[in-house]
Amino acid sequence: MTDALVHINDRLAEAARAQGFPAASFYCECGDCLAEAVPLSLEEHDEIRAREDRIFAQGHDTPARYRHPAPPSVSPPEWVALDSGEWRAALTRSLMRVVAARV
């Protein structure tokens, strides 16, 4: 999920830049939340990517599985495989806010 959010955030930055916006609302890439909104300027987004870092909401951090990968014999946490309608609804609402702000 985190890799997908990185891709979505980078596309949001491209879209904001193409529309001439100086900032956008991005999604937290911690992988432990429901993609909390993170308002950033495009300059801040670019600085984060230049450091090869991820975007985090306040108080969030890289999940343990990225800091210390589990051995192959250990299965990932149950939430990693979730395909939650709730998660999709939250992401859709956030995307709709971004689109509405562009209009």
C-alpha positions as CSV (number, residue, x, y, z in Angstrom):
1,M,0.0,0.0,0.0
2,T,2.8,2.4,0.8
3,D,4.3,2.1,-2.7
4,A,0.9,2.9,-4.2
5,L,0.6,6.0,-2.0
6,V,4.1,7.1,-3.1
7,H,3.0,6.8,-6.7
8,I,-0.3,8.6,-6.0
9,N,1.4,11.4,-4.2
10,D,3.9,11.9,-7.0
11,R,1.1,12.1,-9.5
12,L,-0.7,14.6,-7.2
13,A,2.5,16.7,-7.3
14,E,2.6,16.5,-11.1
15,A,-1.0,17.5,-11.4
16,A,-0.7,20.4,-9.0
17,R,2.4,21.6,-10.8
18,A,0.6,21.3,-14.2
19,Q,-2.3,23.4,-12.8
20,G,0.0,26.0,-11.4
21,F,-0.7,25.3,-7.7
22,P,2.1,25.9,-5.2
23,A,0.8,23.2,-2.8
24,A,-1.4,20.2,-2.5
25,S,-2.8,17.8,0.0
26,F,-0.8,14.5,-0.1
27,Y,-1.4,11.2,1.7
28,C,0.6,9.9,4.7
29,E,2.9,7.1,3.4
30,C,3.5,5.4,6.8
31,G,1.3,2.4,5.8
32,D,-0.3,2.2,9.2
33,C,-3.1,4.7,8.8
34,L,-6.0,5.3,6.3
35,A,-3.9,7.7,4.2
36,E,-4.2,10.8,6.4
37,A,-4.0,14.1,4.5
38,V,-0.7,15.9,4.7
39,P,-0.7,19.4,3.2
40,L,2.7,20.3,1.7
41,S,4.0,22.8,-0.7
42,L,5.4,21.3,-3.9
43,E,8.8,22.5,-2.8
44,E,8.5,20.5,0.4
45,H,7.3,17.4,-1.6
46,D,10.4,17.7,-3.9
47,E,12.7,18.1,-0.9
48,I,11.3,14.9,0.7
49,R,11.7,13.0,-2.5
50,A,15.3,14.4,-3.0
51,R,16.1,12.8,0.4
52,E,14.5,9.6,-0.9
53,D,12.2,9.8,2.1
54,R,8.4,9.3,2.5
55,I,5.7,11.7,3.4
56,F,4.4,11.3,7.0
57,A,1.5,12.8,8.8
58,Q,2.4,14.5,12.1
59,G,3.3,11.9,14.7
60,H,3.7,9.1,12.1
61,D,6.8,7.3,11.2
62,T,8.1,4.5,8.9
63,P,6.5,1.2,10.0
64,A,8.8,-1.4,11.6
65,R,8.5,-3.6,8.5
66,Y,10.4,-1.0,6.5
67,R,13.0,-0.3,9.2
68,H,13.7,-4.0,10.0
69,P,12.2,-6.4,7.4
70,A,10.8,-9.6,8.9
71,P,12.5,-12.9,8.0
72,P,10.7,-14.7,5.1
73,S,9.3,-17.3,7.5
74,V,7.2,-14.6,9.3
75,S,3.9,-13.7,7.7
76,P,3.0,-10.0,7.4
77,P,0.5,-8.5,9.8
78,E,-3.1,-9.1,9.0
79,W,-3.8,-5.5,8.0
80,V,-1.2,-5.6,5.2
81,A,-3.5,-7.8,3.2
82,L,-6.7,-5.8,3.9
83,D,-8.7,-4.6,1.0
84,S,-11.0,-2.5,3.1
85,G,-14.0,-0.7,1.7
86,E,-13.4,1.8,4.5
87,W,-9.8,2.5,3.3
88,R,-11.0,2.9,-0.3
89,A,-13.8,5.3,0.9
90,A,-11.4,7.4,2.9
91,L,-9.0,7.6,-0.1
92,T,-11.8,8.4,-2.5
93,R,-13.1,11.2,-0.2
94,S,-9.6,12.7,0.0
95,L,-9.1,12.5,-3.8
96,M,-12.5,14.2,-4.3
97,R,-11.3,17.0,-2.0
98,V,-8.2,17.5,-4.2
99,V,-10.3,17.5,-7.3
100,A,-12.9,20.0,-5.8
101,A,-10.0,22.3,-4.8
102,R,-8.8,22.4,-8.4
103,V,-12.2,23.6,-9.7
